[in-house]
Amino acid sequence: MNDIIEKFVNKTISNVSVNGELLFSFTDGTRLHVSDDGQSCCEHRYMTTDDNLSYYSGAQFLGLEVVDGGRIDSDYDCHDTQFLIVGTSKGSFTCVTHNEHNGYYGGFWIQARTSYWN
């Protein structure tokens, strides 16, 4: 993942959003997709953020750090979290990757890929 992320350092963000994945669109027409691709049976994976992502339009992308979160266990389910801390020239924001599972599965597999939009 780091090789792909490094190609985007210092590019200007035109838009960033979270909708099942973290998606950056850059002013040069490239996109960076970051998601948890470790889906197994009996799991529900998703990504959230509480930050105002529109604020980061026009910022330079500086990098991404993955930090382990915690686990909440109940009688029948487990809820694991992992944080994606995104650095920009306007400061950082945090996304949370969630994995709700039956206790047998678990873990994360954060992946990055690229695409073009113009």
C-alpha positions as CSV (number, residue, x, y, z in Angstrom):
1,M,0.0,0.0,0.0
2,N,2.8,2.5,0.8
3,D,4.2,2.5,-2.7
4,I,0.8,3.6,-4.1
5,I,0.3,6.2,-1.3
6,E,3.7,7.8,-1.9
7,K,2.8,8.6,-5.5
8,F,0.1,11.0,-4.2
9,V,2.2,12.9,-1.6
10,N,2.1,16.7,-2.3
11,K,-0.7,16.4,-4.9
12,T,-3.6,18.9,-4.5
13,I,-6.9,17.4,-3.3
14,S,-9.9,18.6,-5.3
15,N,-12.4,16.5,-3.4
16,V,-12.4,13.8,-0.6
17,S,-15.3,11.7,0.5
18,V,-16.2,8.5,2.5
19,N,-18.8,6.2,1.1
20,G,-17.7,2.6,1.8
21,E,-14.2,3.7,1.0
22,L,-12.0,6.8,1.4
23,L,-11.9,8.5,-2.0
24,F,-9.6,11.3,-3.0
25,S,-9.9,13.2,-6.3
26,F,-6.9,15.3,-7.2
27,T,-6.6,18.3,-9.4
28,D,-4.4,16.4,-11.9
29,G,-7.3,14.0,-12.7
30,T,-6.1,11.1,-10.6
31,R,-8.0,9.4,-7.8
32,L,-6.8,7.4,-4.7
33,H,-9.2,4.8,-3.2
34,V,-8.5,3.5,0.3
35,S,-10.6,0.7,1.6
36,D,-10.7,-2.4,3.8
37,D,-10.7,-5.3,1.3
38,G,-10.5,-8.1,3.9
39,Q,-14.2,-9.1,3.7
40,S,-14.9,-12.7,4.8
41,C,-18.1,-14.4,5.5
42,C,-20.1,-13.3,8.5
43,E,-18.6,-9.9,8.6
44,H,-19.8,-6.3,8.0
45,R,-17.1,-3.8,7.1
46,Y,-17.6,-0.1,6.6
47,M,-15.8,3.2,7.0
48,T,-16.9,6.4,8.8
49,T,-15.7,9.9,9.7
50,D,-17.0,12.8,11.8
51,D,-14.8,15.3,10.1
52,N,-15.9,17.9,7.6
53,L,-14.1,16.6,4.5
54,S,-15.0,19.5,2.2
55,Y,-12.6,21.7,4.3
56,Y,-9.6,19.7,2.8
57,S,-10.3,20.6,-0.8
58,G,-7.3,22.6,-2.1
59,A,-4.9,21.0,0.5
60,Q,-1.8,19.0,-0.3
61,F,-2.0,15.3,0.5
62,L,0.8,14.5,2.9
63,G,0.3,10.8,3.7
64,L,-1.8,8.2,5.6
65,E,-1.1,6.4,8.8
66,V,-3.0,3.3,10.0
67,V,-3.4,3.0,13.8
68,D,-5.1,0.1,15.6
69,G,-8.3,0.9,17.4
70,G,-10.1,-1.2,19.9
71,R,-12.5,-4.1,20.1
72,I,-16.0,-4.2,21.7
73,D,-17.2,-7.7,22.5
74,S,-20.8,-8.6,23.3
75,D,-22.5,-11.9,23.9
76,Y,-22.7,-12.7,20.2
77,D,-20.7,-10.2,18.2
78,C,-17.4,-8.4,18.1
79,H,-16.8,-4.9,16.7
80,D,-13.2,-4.1,15.8
81,T,-11.9,-0.6,14.7
82,Q,-8.9,0.7,13.0
83,F,-8.1,4.4,12.4
84,L,-6.8,6.0,9.2
85,I,-5.2,9.3,10.0
86,V,-4.8,11.4,6.9
87,G,-2.2,14.2,6.8
88,T,-2.8,17.3,4.7
89,S,-1.4,20.8,4.5
90,K,-4.5,22.0,6.2
91,G,-4.1,19.5,9.1
92,S,-5.2,15.9,9.6
93,F,-8.5,14.1,9.7
94,T,-9.4,10.7,10.9
95,C,-11.5,7.9,9.3
96,V,-12.5,4.8,11.2
97,T,-12.7,1.4,9.6
98,H,-15.2,-0.9,11.3
99,N,-15.4,-4.7,11.2
100,E,-18.4,-6.3,12.9
101,H,-18.1,-10.1,13.0
102,N,-19.1,-13.2,14.9
103,G,-15.8,-13.5,16.8
104,Y,-14.3,-16.1,14.5
105,Y,-13.3,-13.7,11.8
106,G,-11.6,-10.3,12.2
107,G,-8.7,-8.2,11.3
108,F,-8.2,-5.6,8.6
109,W,-6.7,-5.5,5.1
110,I,-6.3,-1.8,4.2
111,Q,-5.6,-1.5,0.5
112,A,-5.1,1.4,-1.9
113,R,-5.7,1.6,-5.6
114,T,-5.8,4.4,-8.2
115,S,-8.0,5.5,-11.0
116,Y,-8.6,8.5,-13.3
117,W,-11.6,10.8,-13.5
118,N,-11.1,13.1,-16.4
